[in-house]
């Protein structure tokens, strides 16, 4: 962890600002219960918070520690022990695998909560501006220290690798990048053929004896496959931009292809067994799609 004195110097955090925060502590302490209730309302909105807060004992302990941290923001004494305490919190976040996105979002809530209460209770404009600056700095320094645990964890993992391992890792990353671009091209080709299939089905509808009912169902099935292919391309673009990949999109494409078959087979009386098998497969895929949430990301 970088030296706390250097950190405060970079943020131009002064002793006057430390005193300002200390003077705010009594007022902020009165809001501690309201803060923790609203803080929990916020983090439960993440959707996966229950993975980290698994039972009542953990929740009670976490609530107590968060409340202590909140009050401690205004302790007025920001020395090595204070920043070491923050760094240890960051290490715990890394250990349990808490995403940095959750940390950043939580800090945004903390900032908003404190500033709103400051805004509602100021009397002197000049002092009010100083209070805002002091609060912004202490929150940013807290976030800086907490997220530094993530950076150092990633760096330590990389530095612990041998030269050969680093070379292999770099090579695999490049290879993975090439594969992703190849996949994007392949998906574009699939979409092109899906358009061709749609056009061919339109042709059969008007220039063959396929029948209006079967022809329309076939065209609808082709449109469904084309839509699923476009969705896959969209997800791959997101993946190339650094986001996760939605495995649900692949499941959706498979379901679209099978639904197309059902639309076609539904008009044939001798395809009952095939319809039952395909229907069972679609139900299995639908369950798998529901289990992954349809949008579950994989790196």
Phi, psi and omega in degrees: 000136179295153182300136183298326181295322178292320179299312180295326178294318180295327179270000182054044180274122187254167177294329177297319180291325176298320179293321178300315179296320180297321179291337178277346188302315180303316180294318181290329179295326178296335182267004188300317181293317178296321180300310186293324178296314181288328177298316180292323175301323181290309186288334175293340177288349179293335178096324184245016181300327182298339177294333183256334178245085196271341180210176185295324181295315179295318180297315180298317179295317181295316178302317181296315182292321178295320179295319177297317180298318180299312179295324182290345175302333185249029183288334179084351180238104185245078183250194183299320181296325179295312183285332174295320176300317178294319182297322178294325175298316179299320179297321178296319177301317179295318183298319182273356178077030180289124180298142179297334178302320180295319180297312181297319179294319179297319180293326176298321177296315181301314180301313182296316181300312183293314183295325178296319180288326176294318182297326184278353188226020182268153180240317182256122184298316181297315179294324179299317178297319178295320179297317180298315179299316181296318180295315179301318183292316183292324178292317179295321178293321176300313180296322178301311182293317181298315182285341177296333177297321178293316181296316181291328177295315179295319180294319181295323178296318182291317182292335180284349179283148175284171181298320179295317180296320178296320179296316179296317180298315179297318179296319180295323178296318178295316180298318178298322178296317179296318180298320180296320178290324176297318179297320179298318178295319179296320179294323177296322177295320177298317179297322178298314179292327177296323175296318177299319178297318179298314180297320179296318179295324175297318179300313180297325181298321185262336188237025176216174181264031183296333181099141183299313185298310180294323181296316180295318179296323178294318178297317178299320178297319179295320177297322179296318178295318179297317178299316180295322178295320178296320178298320178297318179298318178300316180293324179292324176298316177300320180296319179293336179273007175102359179274172177286172180251134182274104179295337177300332180294322177294317178299321181295322178295317178298319178296320180297317180296319181289323177297324177300318179296319179298318179300322181284314183289339185298341181267359182249127182284341182265013181247022184300314180298317179297321179297320179296317180295313180297320178300318179296320178296318179297319178299318178298317178294322179297320178295318178297320178297320179293321182295322180273002177075006179076333185228023182293131185265139172235138186289000000 
